[in-house]
Amino acid sequence: MHFLSFTFLSLLALAYARPIARLQPGADTIAQSTISARQSNSTSNPKYVVAHHMVGNTFPYTADNWSADIALAHSAGIDGFALNVGSDEWQPQRVADAYTAAQKFGPDFKLFLSFDMSALPCTTADNANTLRTYITTYSSHPNQLKYDGKVFASTFAGESCKFGQGSVAQGWSSQFTQHPDLTGANAVYFAPSFFVDPSTFGTFNGVMDGDFNFNSGWPITLTTASAQSVVSGLGATLHNGGKRAYMAAVSPWFFTHYSPQTFNKNFIYLADSHLYPTRWANLVAARDKIDLVEVVTWNDYGESHYIGPIEGAQPNSQAWVDGLNHTGWLDMTSYFATAYKTGSYPAITKDKIYLWSRTHPRDADANDPVGKPSNFELTQDQLWAVVMTTAPATVTLSTSATSSQTFNVPAGLSKLSMPITAGGTMKGVISRNGQDVVTLQPDGFQFNGSPASYNYNAFVAFSQ
């Protein structure tokens, strides 16, 4: 089945849902009628691109690890990290190390807390003290992200947190956003990722200054069962109308493969048809309606959407992560981040090739007790490519000595692909005036027709 004709023309489409809970469906539309006006004009705030950094995967980190991550992210056009913090007692020290490293780097790299409310307790008023302490500790730090002059903060989830109060809105407002501890220099600009129908945002007045749409990075409404019914139904627009800040997500991939005995998460979100560059292009086109962009993620290995190097700790995801470096997507980020922040795509001054593919055929069988992930039928056996060319060129993609396709491309960015079959490899060549100017043929990749276990993660390579 071929879904490209409709799926990725509508990557701004969204239904709020997460694997960790049963959540309300919604849409990637923030209607003016559902939100209250900001206290000040958002045009005074620059555009930011940040990356979601899982502090829970940094147990072995030192300040030097944070320094390396910050320098690498900044070189790729990323302005800061959203520090996803959970309940581990060691995590505050890693957050402190991150702020120390950011200050050493300089003022151009920002940090903010993204409270993981799927892990942090929120049933009593005392639970909120942990969140407030994070805010007051870093509110005056030179690398703390400020928005409308306030301490920017976000969440993952939290739409059920009452902090011992009568409602979710009362809990968040009385114990966090409107709490006496968070006034003056400690005042918070709160843009949570609440997995609720956007039409209910009006019930969060006094809580939400903005919205982080975590799930907008993938076309998550598209499943094997729904594919045919949504052929003409996807598509949405973004409206913030000068109201609350809107932070959109962009993500390159999603595959998780945990058994029922562990986290019980075994599914994909469709990431074919050049998800990362296509979603980025949509965000650039809609940049006037999008205040911040969050890359999901820097280092969430368990869900396969990491763009940073594989380092630190993994949540028992080594089986589908090790050996599958994604820093090619990180390298690609600066091109789109620059366009989003400035409104103009930068000039391409170097010919480059990016290649990626899954590691085995969609329908391959393995002796894997976890089984195939849900929605695997949506995937395609393709070699995906992005080429950046300084002038018109010829590009040849190959998956074997006898299987190749040649494309004539203009100057600029081109998205290409070709089928790949069991035993296939990957190679890309940019040629101009009869000369090969870039050749990319990475070691370590074969499209394995008989995998030992299911792995729908991506192998990513790029010419440096």
Backbone torsions as a table, in degrees:
resi	resn	phi	psi	omega
1	MET	NA	143.4	-174.5
2	HIS	-119.3	117.2	-173.8
3	PHE	-111.8	2.0	-170.6
4	LEU	-64.0	-28.3	-171.9
5	SER	-65.2	-23.9	-178.1
6	PHE	-120.9	-28.4	-170.4
7	THR	-65.2	-50.2	-168.3
8	PHE	-95.2	2.0	166.7
9	LEU	-80.8	-5.6	-175.2
10	SER	-134.2	43.2	-177.6
11	LEU	-69.1	-10.6	175.3
12	LEU	-78.5	-5.3	178.6
13	ALA	-69.9	149.2	-174.6
14	LEU	-153.7	142.3	158.9
15	ALA	-125.7	132.7	-178.0
16	TYR	-73.4	115.2	177.0
17	ALA	-162.5	150.3	179.4
18	ARG	-141.5	153.9	-179.6
19	PRO	-68.0	-17.8	-174.4
20	ILE	-84.7	-10.0	-175.3
21	ALA	-160.2	163.8	170.8
22	ARG	-87.0	119.7	-170.5
23	LEU	-129.1	158.7	-177.4
24	GLN	-66.0	135.1	171.4
25	PRO	-73.3	154.3	178.2
26	GLY	-154.1	-150.7	-179.0
27	ALA	-147.3	161.4	-179.8
28	ASP	-87.8	48.3	178.0
29	THR	-129.6	123.4	174.8
30	ILE	-105.6	96.3	-173.7
31	ALA	-75.7	145.4	-178.6
32	GLN	-61.0	-30.2	-177.1
33	SER	-72.3	-13.0	-175.8
34	THR	-99.9	-2.9	-174.1
35	ILE	-133.9	153.1	-178.8
36	SER	-95.7	159.2	-175.9
37	ALA	-68.4	149.3	173.7
38	ARG	-69.2	160.8	176.2
39	GLN	-77.0	-24.7	179.5
40	SER	-141.5	170.9	-174.0
41	ASN	-81.1	123.2	-176.8
42	SER	-68.4	-14.7	-178.0
43	THR	-66.0	-13.9	176.2
44	SER	-76.9	-11.1	180.0
45	ASN	-97.4	134.8	176.6
46	PRO	-71.7	163.3	171.6
47	LYS	-72.0	139.8	177.5
48	TYR	-124.9	144.1	167.7
49	VAL	-118.4	120.5	-179.7
50	VAL	-124.0	164.7	178.3
51	ALA	-123.3	138.1	179.8
52	HIS	-75.3	115.1	-175.8
53	HIS	-113.2	119.0	-178.1
54	MET	-80.7	100.9	177.9
55	VAL	-61.7	-29.3	178.3
56	GLY	-61.6	-16.6	177.2
57	ASN	-100.6	14.6	-175.7
58	THR	-112.9	21.2	-177.8
59	PHE	-51.2	-43.4	-179.6
60	PRO	-83.4	2.6	-175.2
61	TYR	-65.9	147.5	164.3
62	THR	-114.5	176.3	176.5
63	ALA	-59.8	-31.3	178.8
64	ASP	-65.0	-36.6	176.2
65	ASN	-63.2	-42.5	178.1
66	TRP	-63.4	-41.2	179.5
67	SER	-60.6	-42.0	179.5
68	ALA	-65.5	-42.8	178.3
69	ASP	-61.7	-44.0	-177.7
70	ILE	-63.6	-45.8	-179.8
71	ALA	-63.5	-41.0	-179.6
72	LEU	-67.3	-44.1	179.5
73	ALA	-63.3	-44.8	-179.0
74	HIS	-61.8	-38.1	179.5
75	SER	-65.6	-19.7	178.9
76	ALA	-98.8	14.7	176.4
77	GLY	85.7	10.8	179.5
78	ILE	-91.2	131.3	-173.3
79	ASP	-92.4	-11.3	-177.6
80	GLY	179.2	175.8	176.9
81	PHE	-116.1	136.5	164.4
82	ALA	-88.7	111.5	-173.8
83	LEU	-85.9	100.9	178.9
84	ASN	-74.7	108.7	-175.9
85	VAL	-111.8	139.2	177.7
86	GLY	-116.0	-148.9	-168.9
87	SER	-100.3	-3.5	-178.9
88	ASP	-61.4	137.8	-175.3
89	GLU	-67.3	-19.8	179.9
90	TRP	-86.0	-12.4	-174.0
91	GLN	-64.9	-36.5	177.7
92	PRO	-57.2	-33.6	179.0
93	GLN	-69.9	-35.5	177.0
94	ARG	-67.7	-37.3	175.7
95	VAL	-62.7	-42.6	177.8
96	ALA	-60.6	-41.1	178.0
97	ASP	-62.4	-39.2	-179.8
98	ALA	-63.2	-45.2	179.3
99	TYR	-65.6	-37.1	177.3
100	THR	-63.2	-44.8	179.9
101	ALA	-65.2	-39.2	179.4
102	ALA	-64.1	-41.2	179.0
103	GLN	-64.9	-38.0	177.1
104	LYS	-65.0	-35.4	-179.6
105	PHE	-68.0	-43.4	-178.7
106	GLY	135.3	173.6	-171.7
107	PRO	-74.6	-8.8	-174.2
108	ASP	-81.9	-3.7	179.4
109	PHE	-117.5	123.9	-173.6
110	LYS	-108.9	156.6	177.4
111	LEU	-132.5	151.6	169.0
112	PHE	-152.0	158.9	-178.8
113	LEU	-84.3	133.0	172.6
114	SER	-120.9	99.6	-172.0
115	PHE	-74.2	122.4	-179.9
116	ASP	-85.5	94.1	-175.0
117	MET	-80.2	0.4	168.5
118	SER	-79.4	-12.1	-179.6
119	ALA	-119.5	-35.9	-178.2
120	LEU	-78.0	136.1	178.6
121	PRO	-71.6	149.7	-178.4
122	CYS	-151.3	36.0	-177.9
123	THR	-96.3	-19.1	-178.5
124	THR	-124.2	162.1	177.9
125	ALA	-61.8	-35.7	179.7
126	ASP	-61.9	-30.9	-179.2
127	ASN	-59.5	-31.6	-177.2
128	ALA	-72.3	-16.7	179.8
129	ASN	-62.8	-33.3	177.3
130	THR	-60.1	-44.0	-179.7
131	LEU	-66.6	-44.4	-178.4
132	ARG	-65.0	-36.1	179.9
133	THR	-63.4	-41.2	175.7
134	TYR	-57.8	-44.4	-177.2
135	ILE	-65.4	-49.7	-176.2
136	THR	-68.3	-28.4	179.2
137	THR	-65.8	-37.5	-171.8
138	TYR	-114.5	5.3	-175.3
139	SER	-60.2	-31.9	-178.5
140	SER	-102.4	7.5	-179.9
141	HIS	-69.7	137.7	-176.4
142	PRO	-63.8	-17.2	-179.7
143	ASN	-103.9	6.3	175.8
144	GLN	-72.2	129.4	176.5
145	LEU	-68.8	127.5	174.8
146	LYS	-113.0	144.3	178.4
147	TYR	-136.9	128.2	-171.8
148	ASP	51.2	34.5	177.8
149	GLY	77.7	5.8	-177.9
150	LYS	-114.7	164.1	-179.9
151	VAL	-73.7	114.2	-178.5
152	PHE	-75.1	136.8	177.9
153	ALA	-149.0	153.4	-177.9
154	SER	-141.8	-174.8	176.8
155	THR	-144.5	167.5	155.0
156	PHE	-112.1	114.9	-176.9
157	ALA	68.1	-158.7	-175.2
158	GLY	109.4	2.4	-177.0
159	GLU	-72.9	-4.5	177.3
160	SER	-113.4	3.4	-174.7
161	CYS	-79.8	125.4	177.9
162	LYS	-112.9	-14.3	-179.4
163	PHE	48.3	39.7	176.8
164	GLY	79.3	7.7	-178.1
165	GLN	-101.1	-178.5	-173.4
166	GLY	-77.2	-19.8	-179.6
167	SER	-151.1	168.0	178.0
168	VAL	-63.0	-45.5	-178.9
169	ALA	-62.1	-42.8	178.5
170	GLN	-64.7	-38.0	180.0
171	GLY	-62.9	-50.8	-178.3
172	TRP	-68.0	-39.3	-176.9
173	SER	-72.8	-47.4	-174.8
174	SER	-74.1	-31.0	-175.4
175	GLN	-103.0	-6.5	-178.9
176	PHE	-136.6	-80.4	-168.7
177	THR	-63.7	-35.2	-177.8
178	GLN	-107.6	9.8	-178.7
179	HIS	-68.0	144.0	-179.0
180	PRO	-56.8	-26.9	178.5
181	ASP	-66.8	-23.0	-173.5
182	LEU	-112.0	57.9	175.2
183	THR	-125.6	170.6	179.5
184	GLY	60.7	-127.8	-178.7
185	ALA	-66.2	-17.4	-179.9
186	ASN	-97.2	5.8	-178.6
187	ALA	-61.0	141.6	-172.0
188	VAL	-108.2	137.4	165.6
189	TYR	-100.3	107.4	-166.7
190	PHE	-105.5	115.4	178.6
191	ALA	-123.6	78.3	-175.5
192	PRO	-78.8	163.6	170.8
193	SER	-104.0	79.8	176.1
194	PHE	-86.1	126.3	-178.0
195	PHE	-87.7	76.6	-178.9
196	VAL	-135.6	165.4	174.4
197	ASP	-64.7	127.2	179.5
198	PRO	-56.1	-22.6	179.4
199	SER	-67.5	-13.5	178.8
200	THR	-94.9	3.9	-177.5
201	PHE	-59.1	-27.8	179.4
202	GLY	-61.1	-22.7	179.0
203	THR	-77.4	-6.6	-178.7
204	PHE	-107.5	22.8	174.2
205	ASN	-59.9	137.4	-173.9
206	GLY	86.4	-3.8	178.7
207	VAL	-117.2	-58.5	-172.3
208	MET	-92.3	118.7	169.3
209	ASP	-89.6	-20.0	179.8
210	GLY	-160.6	-176.7	-177.9
211	ASP	-135.8	133.0	170.2
212	PHE	-104.8	116.5	-176.5
213	ASN	-93.7	79.1	-172.7
214	PHE	-55.6	-44.9	-172.4
215	ASN	-81.9	3.7	-179.9
216	SER	-76.0	-3.9	179.9
217	GLY	-74.5	-15.1	-177.2
218	TRP	-134.6	154.5	173.4
219	PRO	-81.4	71.7	-168.7
220	ILE	-72.7	-14.6	176.7
221	THR	-72.6	-15.9	-176.8
222	LEU	-87.1	112.5	175.6
223	THR	-124.8	172.6	177.8
224	THR	-57.2	-41.7	-176.7
225	ALA	-72.1	-33.2	-173.2
226	SER	-93.7	-7.5	-168.7
227	ALA	-53.4	-49.0	-176.1
228	GLN	-69.8	-34.6	-175.8
229	SER	-73.6	-18.3	-177.6
230	VAL	-103.3	11.2	-178.0
231	VAL	-53.5	-41.1	-178.9
232	SER	-108.7	5.5	-172.6
233	GLY	-101.2	-15.0	-178.1
234	LEU	-78.8	158.1	177.4
235	GLY	126.8	136.5	-179.1
236	ALA	-159.0	166.2	174.7
237	THR	-122.5	160.1	179.3
238	LEU	-106.5	129.5	177.3
239	HIS	-131.9	116.4	167.4
240	ASN	-117.3	-16.1	167.9
241	GLY	52.6	32.4	-178.6
242	GLY	75.5	20.4	-177.8
243	LYS	-98.9	-132.1	-178.9
244	ARG	-63.9	151.5	177.0
245	ALA	-65.8	138.2	178.2
246	TYR	-113.5	122.1	176.4
247	MET	-111.6	114.8	-177.8
248	ALA	-94.3	156.9	177.7
249	ALA	-104.5	148.8	170.1
250	VAL	-135.8	137.1	-174.6
251	SER	-147.7	146.4	-176.6
252	PRO	-91.3	-16.5	-167.8
253	TRP	-166.6	167.4	168.5
254	PHE	-162.1	115.2	171.3
255	PHE	-151.1	129.8	176.4
256	THR	-136.3	147.2	-166.5
257	HIS	-144.5	54.3	179.6
258	TYR	-96.4	140.7	-178.1
259	SER	-75.5	165.2	175.4
260	PRO	-60.6	-23.2	-179.4
261	GLN	-80.5	-11.9	178.7
262	THR	-113.5	-109.5	-178.7
263	PHE	-89.7	-8.0	176.9
264	ASN	54.8	51.5	178.0
265	LYS	-132.0	112.2	-177.5
266	ASN	-146.1	85.2	-176.8
267	PHE	-162.9	170.4	173.5
268	ILE	-124.1	158.3	156.7
269	TYR	-107.1	141.3	-176.6
270	LEU	-61.4	127.2	-178.4
271	ALA	-127.7	12.6	179.7
272	ASP	-73.4	178.8	-179.2
273	SER	57.1	44.2	171.3
274	HIS	60.1	52.7	-176.3
275	LEU	-50.4	-51.3	-172.4
276	TYR	-63.3	-55.3	-180.0
277	PRO	-67.3	-29.9	-179.6
278	THR	-71.4	-44.1	176.6
279	ARG	-62.8	-42.0	177.7
280	TRP	-59.5	-44.6	-179.6
281	ALA	-60.8	-37.9	176.9
282	ASN	-64.6	-40.2	179.7
283	LEU	-66.8	-39.2	177.1
284	VAL	-62.3	-43.5	-179.5
285	ALA	-63.9	-30.9	-178.3
286	ALA	-104.1	22.4	-170.6
287	ARG	-60.1	-27.5	179.7
288	ASP	-66.0	-20.6	-178.9
289	LYS	-103.7	0.8	-174.7
290	ILE	-122.7	122.1	-173.3
291	ASP	-89.6	-35.1	178.1
292	LEU	-142.3	154.2	174.3
293	VAL	-124.2	131.8	177.2
294	GLU	-114.6	122.2	177.2
295	VAL	-79.5	124.8	-180.0
296	VAL	-112.8	98.9	7.9
297	THR	-144.1	178.0	171.6
298	TRP	-77.5	-40.8	-168.6
299	ASN	-151.3	32.2	174.4
300	ASP	-87.7	88.7	-175.6
301	TYR	-70.8	-33.2	-176.5
302	GLY	-62.3	-25.0	179.0
303	GLU	-109.8	6.3	170.1
304	SER	66.7	15.2	-179.4
305	HIS	-107.3	30.8	178.0
306	TYR	-78.8	143.0	172.6
307	ILE	-116.7	-12.6	176.4
308	GLY	-82.2	174.4	178.5
309	PRO	-66.1	155.6	178.2
310	ILE	-81.1	107.3	-176.6
311	GLU	-155.7	173.1	-179.5
312	GLY	76.9	-137.7	-178.9
313	ALA	-114.1	154.7	175.5
314	GLN	-118.0	147.4	176.6
315	PRO	-83.9	59.3	-179.3
316	ASN	57.7	40.9	-179.5
317	SER	-111.4	10.5	-174.8
318	GLN	-56.6	-33.0	-174.6
319	ALA	-61.6	-30.2	-179.9
320	TRP	-115.9	8.8	-178.6
321	VAL	-116.8	-45.5	-173.5
322	ASP	-57.6	131.9	-179.2
323	GLY	87.9	-4.6	-177.3
324	LEU	-114.7	79.6	-179.2
325	ASN	-73.9	138.1	-178.4
326	HIS	-114.3	12.8	-173.9
327	THR	-68.7	-9.3	170.0
328	GLY	-60.7	-40.4	176.7
329	TRP	-66.5	-35.4	175.7
330	LEU	-62.3	-44.0	179.8
331	ASP	-61.2	-36.1	179.7
332	MET	-69.2	-23.2	-170.5
333	THR	-61.4	-38.7	-173.6
334	SER	-60.0	-34.4	-179.6
335	TYR	-61.0	-47.2	-177.4
336	PHE	-79.2	-36.8	178.7
337	ALA	-61.0	-40.6	177.4
338	THR	-62.4	-43.9	180.0
339	ALA	-64.4	-41.5	179.2
340	TYR	-63.5	-43.8	-174.8
341	LYS	-75.6	-31.8	-174.9
342	THR	-104.7	-21.8	-175.9
343	GLY	90.5	-0.7	179.3
344	SER	-136.1	135.3	175.6
345	TYR	-69.5	138.2	179.9
346	PRO	-71.3	156.3	175.9
347	ALA	-65.9	140.3	175.8
348	ILE	-88.2	117.7	-175.7
349	THR	-110.3	-0.5	-179.0
350	LYS	-146.0	131.6	175.9
351	ASP	-69.8	132.5	-177.2
352	LYS	-143.3	154.1	175.6
353	ILE	-128.3	137.0	171.2
354	TYR	-122.3	132.3	179.6
355	LEU	-130.1	142.8	171.0
356	TRP	-154.7	156.3	179.3
357	SER	-161.2	155.6	167.7
358	ARG	-67.8	169.9	-170.6
359	THR	-94.2	-10.2	178.3
360	HIS	-155.8	162.7	-178.9
361	PRO	-58.9	151.2	179.2
362	ARG	-53.4	-44.2	-172.7
363	ASP	-96.9	11.9	178.6
364	ALA	-62.2	148.0	178.0
365	ASP	-108.7	140.1	179.5
366	ALA	-135.2	155.1	175.2
367	ASN	-85.2	73.3	-171.8
368	ASP	-122.4	112.7	-176.5
369	PRO	-64.4	-20.0	179.1
370	VAL	-75.0	-27.4	178.8
371	GLY	85.2	173.1	178.7
372	LYS	-70.6	147.8	-179.9
373	PRO	-70.9	151.0	173.8
374	SER	-59.3	141.5	177.6
375	ASN	73.2	13.5	178.1
376	PHE	-60.2	-25.2	-177.8
377	GLU	-62.8	-19.8	-178.2
378	LEU	-75.1	-18.0	-172.9
379	THR	-76.0	162.7	178.6
380	GLN	-123.9	147.0	176.5
381	ASP	-86.0	87.1	-174.1
382	GLN	-135.6	150.1	163.7
383	LEU	-96.3	120.6	-178.4
384	TRP	-99.7	142.7	-178.8
385	ALA	-141.9	144.7	166.5
386	VAL	-125.4	130.9	175.8
387	VAL	-121.7	138.6	173.0
388	MET	-113.2	121.2	-173.3
389	THR	-124.7	137.9	-178.8
390	THR	-78.6	-18.1	-179.4
391	ALA	-157.1	165.6	176.8
392	PRO	-51.4	143.7	-174.6
393	ALA	-154.7	173.1	171.8
394	THR	-110.2	133.4	179.2
395	VAL	-119.8	130.3	177.1
396	THR	-117.3	121.2	173.4
397	LEU	-102.1	140.3	-179.6
398	SER	-136.5	141.7	173.6
399	THR	-117.8	-2.1	174.0
400	SER	-167.7	177.4	179.9
401	ALA	-66.1	-20.1	-176.6
402	THR	-118.3	4.2	-177.7
403	SER	-127.4	111.9	-179.3
404	SER	-152.6	161.1	173.7
405	GLN	-138.1	144.2	-178.0
406	THR	-118.1	138.5	-175.5
407	PHE	-130.6	138.9	169.9
408	ASN	-94.3	123.3	-175.3
409	VAL	-122.6	149.7	175.9
410	PRO	-82.9	176.9	169.8
411	ALA	-64.2	142.6	-179.8
412	GLY	119.4	-156.0	-178.9
413	LEU	-102.1	131.3	177.9
414	SER	-127.9	140.5	177.7
415	LYS	-107.7	123.7	-174.4
416	LEU	-130.2	163.2	175.0
417	SER	-162.8	162.3	173.3
418	MET	-153.8	157.2	179.8
419	PRO	-66.3	153.2	175.3
420	ILE	-133.9	141.5	-178.2
421	THR	-122.4	169.7	-177.5
422	ALA	-52.3	134.4	-177.7
423	GLY	89.4	-4.5	-175.2
424	GLY	-72.1	157.0	175.2
425	THR	-120.7	-170.5	178.0
426	MET	-135.1	138.8	177.3
427	LYS	-154.5	141.3	174.8
428	GLY	-137.3	140.0	-179.4
429	VAL	-134.0	129.2	171.1
430	ILE	-101.2	126.0	-179.7
431	SER	-123.7	147.3	178.8
432	ARG	-152.1	131.6	179.3
433	ASN	55.3	39.5	176.6
434	GLY	77.9	4.6	-179.3
435	GLN	-119.6	140.1	173.7
436	ASP	-79.3	119.3	-176.6
437	VAL	-100.3	-25.2	174.6
438	VAL	-143.1	132.8	173.7
439	THR	-128.5	127.2	177.9
440	LEU	-125.2	115.2	177.8
441	GLN	-140.7	84.0	-172.0
442	PRO	-69.9	146.1	172.3
443	ASP	-79.4	158.6	170.9
444	GLY	88.5	2.1	-179.9
445	PHE	-114.6	131.7	167.0
446	GLN	-147.1	136.5	178.9
447	PHE	-78.4	95.9	-166.0
448	ASN	-80.2	116.0	-179.3
449	GLY	-74.9	-15.8	-178.7
450	SER	-132.8	69.4	-177.6
451	PRO	-70.2	149.8	177.7
452	ALA	-74.4	-29.7	177.5
453	SER	-147.3	165.1	-178.1
454	TYR	-79.4	131.6	178.6
455	ASN	-146.1	104.2	179.4
456	TYR	-102.4	22.4	170.3
457	ASN	-74.4	173.5	-176.2
458	ALA	-113.1	142.2	167.2
459	PHE	-94.1	122.6	-174.8
460	VAL	-121.0	133.7	177.5
461	ALA	-135.3	154.1	176.8
462	PHE	-152.9	154.3	177.0
463	SER	-84.5	133.3	-175.0
464	GLN	-104.5	NA	NA
